[in-house]
Amino acid sequence: MSMSANIQFVLGLNNVDVRRSLASALANDGYSNILVSGTRNKILSYILQYQVDVLVCDTNLDGKDMTSMVYNIRHQEIGCNPFMTVFMISESRDIEVIRRIVNAGVDTVMVTPVVVSNILKIINVLKLDRKDWEVTAQYVGPSRRGKNQPEAEQAPLIRVPNTLKYKFSANPTEAQLLKIIGNSSIEINMQKTTSQVIEIDQVVGQICKASADPSQSQSLVTFAKRLKGTAQNLLHRLGRYSGRDQGLDDTLGKIVATAEQMIAGQAVDYATVLKDLDKALNTGIESLSAQGFRPLNALGSQSAVLPLDEPSTADPAATEQGAEGVNAGSATDLFANLNWLTIKLHFEVLQNPLSQDGTPLPFILSEAFRVRFEALVFKHILPKMAHKCQGFIMRTDEEPEDKQAAYLQNMMEEPKNISFLWAAWESSWDAMTIEQPLPPKPADPKLISKLTKGSTKTAFEEWSDTVRKINASNAAVKSFIAELVQDTGEYLPPQLEYLAVLRGLYARSNKMLQNQISSIHQIADQGGNIGTTYDLYQKGKELDLAFLAVCYHFPDTFQNLEKRIIKTMLAGTPKEERRKTMPLTDHYLSAFL
């Protein structure tokens, strides 16, 4: 098999004849991995599913904008190769349209009519080399700088992977490509972090200057929006670094809050507040920088997962002029809220009609625990889940705002999507609750690593880097679990073995849970041989949550030592089986067994 056959092409073109001609020409040149479509959603699915090397697409595909997709690819919001080569074809020669395409981060812009042979010529050039990349607060992509641009205005250029070239010339393994892409992704993130701090400095300076001039009130709002978007994006980006303290996150949170006050027109001494916050931000970043910007999820030699960003709910600017962002922020929030609603409804069934009389309830029945659990899930689990489900979010964002909720809800309820969402929840939960094992030390610690081209690190140094990253990840797991099981005194806290119960809440049927509670109550109320009736009912069912809830919903019936309802119902379930299949009931209702 030729090396060309390994290169993955995706063609997203409206014109059927051009699609066929280009696909045929590529095939004649020895390329066999060619995916073709005339719809944006299909192209998105290809980007999410495959490690794409070359994307050729129209500016608008089936009437939908493609520059936003390219922007998100470059900013590591979607896909597994932010460094893919991108050709974008425009029907317009308007300078603003071309500028918008360039600012998305494409490699080449072509204007119709397109000559297929010209695309092939450019591909052959890019197989040999490509431009170094420019990374600023708002732009990631091939260098756009002009020959006469002053050096002071130039961002440092970064050499990025050219997977088209690698596959054509060296035929690397998938693990090698992941390693190369991962290391470059870290470098891009570090540079963007630095650029965003610089931008915040500049915007704060503009705000301080404009605040002294009453005629600049409208400019203040514009600056505030830009400040808010950059600070939110930076806060999200810092989430991947170890070594930072809570103070850095708090500082950025206060910057966002101050910007929101400015946008709302509240009377605050913005200049003084922001100067102090900006100083604190730079101090925090300097401290983080001194530690080497150690990433929490960086790709190590033992890892096979790309260190790509999880999507932020912020709306980062799409151009250097501070325009509105292209990320699906509102759709991301909607996705998180609808997925949490699935779990929240289970809590409502379990907790209704319970009332707090001062006696701590089991955690799963406590409103106080639900509130705590909700905060932890929104902070740690749902962002990871949203990252795995970008297809849902991108499609939702294409709908009119007033129809997005219904559209996303319907999509989530489709049978083919239910299992996908459960798998996304499951893996996101596991990432925060299961520690990773450390890799064994290398047999030859002095051997120079050959996995990364040009690496001067020894196998021991790479092993040490990987261990440090895994230890940081494991520390995050320990912190999450500690918060989850903390005894606040408001409820009976969960034990470690009950994490599986919380993990399984997402997959439960709300209606089934309600029916189970009602059925168990009816069995107890009807009298007669309730033990036999319950035995017949419980076969093949998971009743732990329902049984625990009904016993607290109707304590006069179930928690009555004279009636011995609980003991009678569960008498037919062997003790060891009960401990295994009904751990909550066995623990919290042990006094009645």
Buried (B, 14 or more C-beta within 10 A) or exposed (E): EEEBEBBBBBBBBBBEEBBEBBBEBBEEEEBBBBBBBBBBBBBBBBBBEBBBBBBBBBBBBBEBBBBBBBBBBBBBBBBBBBBBBBBBBBEEEEEEBBBBBBBBBBBBBBEEEBEBEEBBEBBEEBBEEBBEBBBBBBBBBBBBEEEEEEEEEEBEBBEBBBBBBBBBEEEBEEBBBBBBBBBBBBBBBBBBBBBBBBBBBBBBBBBBEBBEEEEBEEBBBBBBBBBBBBBBBBBBBBBBBBBBEEEBBBBBBBBBBBBBBBBEEEEBEBBEBBBEBBEBBBEBBEBBBEEEBBBBBBBBBBBEEBBBBBBBBBBBBBBEEBBEBBBBBBBBBBBBBBBBEBBBBBBEBBBEEBEEEEEBBBBBBBBBBBEBBBEBBBEBBBBBBBBBBBBBBBBBBBBEEEEBBEBBEEBBEEEEBEEBBEEBBBEBBEBBBEBBEEBEEBEEEEEEBEBBEEBEBBBBBBBBBBBBBBBBBBEBBEEBBEBBBEEEEBBBBBEEEBBEBBBBBBEBEBEEBBEBBEBBBEBBEEEEEBBBBBBEBBEEEBBBBBBBBBBBBBEEBBBEEEBEBBEBBBBBBEEEEBEEBBBBBBBBBEEBE
